């Protein structure tokens, strides 16, 4: 990863379909980095901090809540949007407790993702 | 009781104190002894006096004979009379007579008129006819006292020619008086001796019987039940031994009585405890005898049946209330010796309210093993049943919740991807690279949803297997090859050991490979940082989970999958085979559920044990070839 990639949008999700759909939504307009695990995401974030990241909750190894907590403790400027297919409400309250920027439930809406991205980056 | 017998005995056989008996016996003995002595002494004295008298009479007669010899030879009657009267001067001599050789009276004291005459009385005849001295007692006519007559024949010296006879009458009056006096003295001494004897014997009797009296007093008290007393007897003889033995006996009885009291108290306490237990216990207890009559019923049982407790005892069980028909039928059934089965849930109607009671019978047997009573324990499980139903409902809902949440997650991911591509399609329809991505992603994600549905259906469908002999070793190798790539990626090593003699088992290979694959994948995913997966196959005789184990010739194949992964908490272990339950952040949570179903439908069993941070071990038991065929 090169330095000065602050404008990139980080997508962290273990689901290949979700990563591909983010690429389809945002890939044409923004620099997008795709990572399929929480552990790898932490390694990336140590090198460079994007202004916006989309974060899945249910992932092998290190889950989204842990990643969110970790990011919030270190990099206050990174806006974290949680995207999850988990229906349980307590994940949302947990995420809000750890200072999530937005909490989105799958299936995602293209317009909503685009709107959040625009607002977050301008 | 002993006391009563004693007093009855004393009443029945004329109670005379030993002391009086002793005194009476000694007195009688004394009287006999003294009486005999006195009589013998009297007789002896009488004899002595009389022989003295006789000797005196003889002496007087001899001197009279000597004095009258010359006069007799010469028939000098005057001289004879003189001599006779001289002799008769003695006051003790009543008369003196001298007969001549012809038997005529030569001289008779005080009776000169009889001189020369012959006397015809019997005494005279006897005196004259005897050739030796004669002593005879004579009772004169009238009330004159007895006297003694001594007669002595007078012979001429040197010849047996009789010259005459001398007779002396001696008065016995003096002798009688003397004897009477002697007797009086003897009687006096005897009386005195008797009195002293009685006093002494009374004293001795008292001396002997006093300790006996003390002993008796104590025994009477003891008989009355007053055992707590001392025996003071120190006579140094058998009575003392008796008393000390009695004291020992009393102490023994006291100790036994105390022991009995303690035991009685304990029995009473136990009885009260049992009663309290029966009264306070929440479970009902009804005991019935073999004739079907109520022997005992506790308040809880009465309450359960809605009847009055007291009225039930001794009655037929039919009176236990109309709402308890099922219970009555059960108890009657249990009275039949051949009837098996025991615990039963029974519905009873208590005051119109339906209650569920768990009844449990146990027979009370006597020494011969015969049923004496049947004790039925009643436990009201109505509330428990309600709670159970509620819990089952909750569990069902919880399971459904996990299932729904799992399904939601598994469907929403592909659904989200599909939705995004569909939403973008109108905008990017002219972009060939987008269309390529569309073509690649959307059908794949649709297929994911479809597969999920199929998995679910698989779980829910009726077993439809194609059983055939399957080589287990080959199947396991195939299974590990399928995850080879993943193994290499995660740095997991497989340690495969096949120790079963027979390699083939009876199975549906497609299903079984799916089941094993899930286990292997599960293990691999638990070892994110790499590790060892041990797969071990061997034959065993028993399966701990199987209800009925086959014989040795049948047996089981045991497959062990042991990983060195993250392990699981005991809570997780309980739900591990539930659909959509997963501790991992990947996977649908259907894998192990399917494995469980497949193994079970092969007639096998699966169990798992796990330690957090150490790893998990899955054990799969599959029936050996013979059993399945």
HADDOCK unambig.tbl for C-alpha pairs under 7 A between the chains (distance, minus, plus):
assign (segid A and resid 17 and name CA) (segid B and resid 414 and name CA) 6.33 0.50 0.50
assign (segid A and resid 17 and name CA) (segid B and resid 417 and name CA) 5.38 0.50 0.50
assign (segid A and resid 17 and name CA) (segid B and resid 441 and name CA) 6.33 0.50 0.50
assign (segid A and resid 17 and name CA) (segid B and resid 445 and name CA) 6.73 0.50 0.50
assign (segid A and resid 18 and name CA) (segid B and resid 413 and name CA) 6.77 0.50 0.50
assign (segid A and resid 18 and name CA) (segid B and resid 416 and name CA) 6.99 0.50 0.50
assign (segid A and resid 18 and name CA) (segid B and resid 417 and name CA) 5.29 0.50 0.50
assign (segid A and resid 21 and name CA) (segid B and resid 417 and name CA) 5.27 0.50 0.50
assign (segid A and resid 21 and name CA) (segid B and resid 420 and name CA) 5.93 0.50 0.50
assign (segid A and resid 21 and name CA) (segid B and resid 421 and name CA) 6.48 0.50 0.50
assign (segid A and resid 58 and name CA) (segid B and resid 585 and name CA) 5.11 0.50 0.50
assign (segid A and resid 59 and name CA) (segid B and resid 585 and name CA) 4.73 0.50 0.50
assign (segid A and resid 59 and name CA) (segid B and resid 586 and name CA) 6.05 0.50 0.50
assign (segid A and resid 60 and name CA) (segid B and resid 584 and name CA) 6.61 0.50 0.50
assign (segid A and resid 60 and name CA) (segid B and resid 585 and name CA) 4.55 0.50 0.50
assign (segid A and resid 60 and name CA) (segid B and resid 586 and name CA) 5.49 0.50 0.50
assign (segid A and resid 61 and name CA) (segid B and resid 528 and name CA) 6.93 0.50 0.50
assign (segid A and resid 85 and name CA) (segid B and resid 408 and name CA) 6.95 0.50 0.50
assign (segid A and resid 85 and name CA) (segid B and resid 409 and name CA) 4.62 0.50 0.50
assign (segid A and resid 85 and name CA) (segid B and resid 412 and name CA) 5.43 0.50 0.50
assign (segid A and resid 85 and name CA) (segid B and resid 413 and name CA) 5.99 0.50 0.50
assign (segid A and resid 86 and name CA) (segid B and resid 405 and name CA) 6.94 0.50 0.50
assign (segid A and resid 86 and name CA) (segid B and resid 409 and name CA) 5.12 0.50 0.50
assign (segid A and resid 87 and name CA) (segid B and resid 405 and name CA) 6.01 0.50 0.50
assign (segid A and resid 87 and name CA) (segid B and resid 408 and name CA) 6.73 0.50 0.50
assign (segid A and resid 87 and name CA) (segid B and resid 409 and name CA) 6.91 0.50 0.50
assign (segid A and resid 106 and name CA) (segid B and resid 412 and name CA) 5.66 0.50 0.50
assign (segid A and resid 106 and name CA) (segid B and resid 413 and name CA) 6.50 0.50 0.50
assign (segid A and resid 106 and name CA) (segid B and resid 416 and name CA) 5.49 0.50 0.50
assign (segid A and resid 107 and name CA) (segid B and resid 412 and name CA) 5.58 0.50 0.50
assign (segid A and resid 107 and name CA) (segid B and resid 413 and name CA) 6.77 0.50 0.50
assign (segid A and resid 107 and name CA) (segid B and resid 415 and name CA) 5.91 0.50 0.50
assign (segid A and resid 107 and name CA) (segid B and resid 416 and name CA) 3.63 0.50 0.50
assign (segid A and resid 107 and name CA) (segid B and resid 419 and name CA) 6.78 0.50 0.50
assign (segid A and resid 108 and name CA) (segid B and resid 416 and name CA) 5.46 0.50 0.50
assign (segid A and resid 108 and name CA) (segid B and resid 420 and name CA) 6.84 0.50 0.50
assign (segid A and resid 109 and name CA) (segid B and resid 420 and name CA) 6.69 0.50 0.50
assign (segid A and resid 110 and name CA) (segid B and resid 420 and name CA) 5.90 0.50 0.50
assign (segid A and resid 110 and name CA) (segid B and resid 423 and name CA) 6.69 0.50 0.50
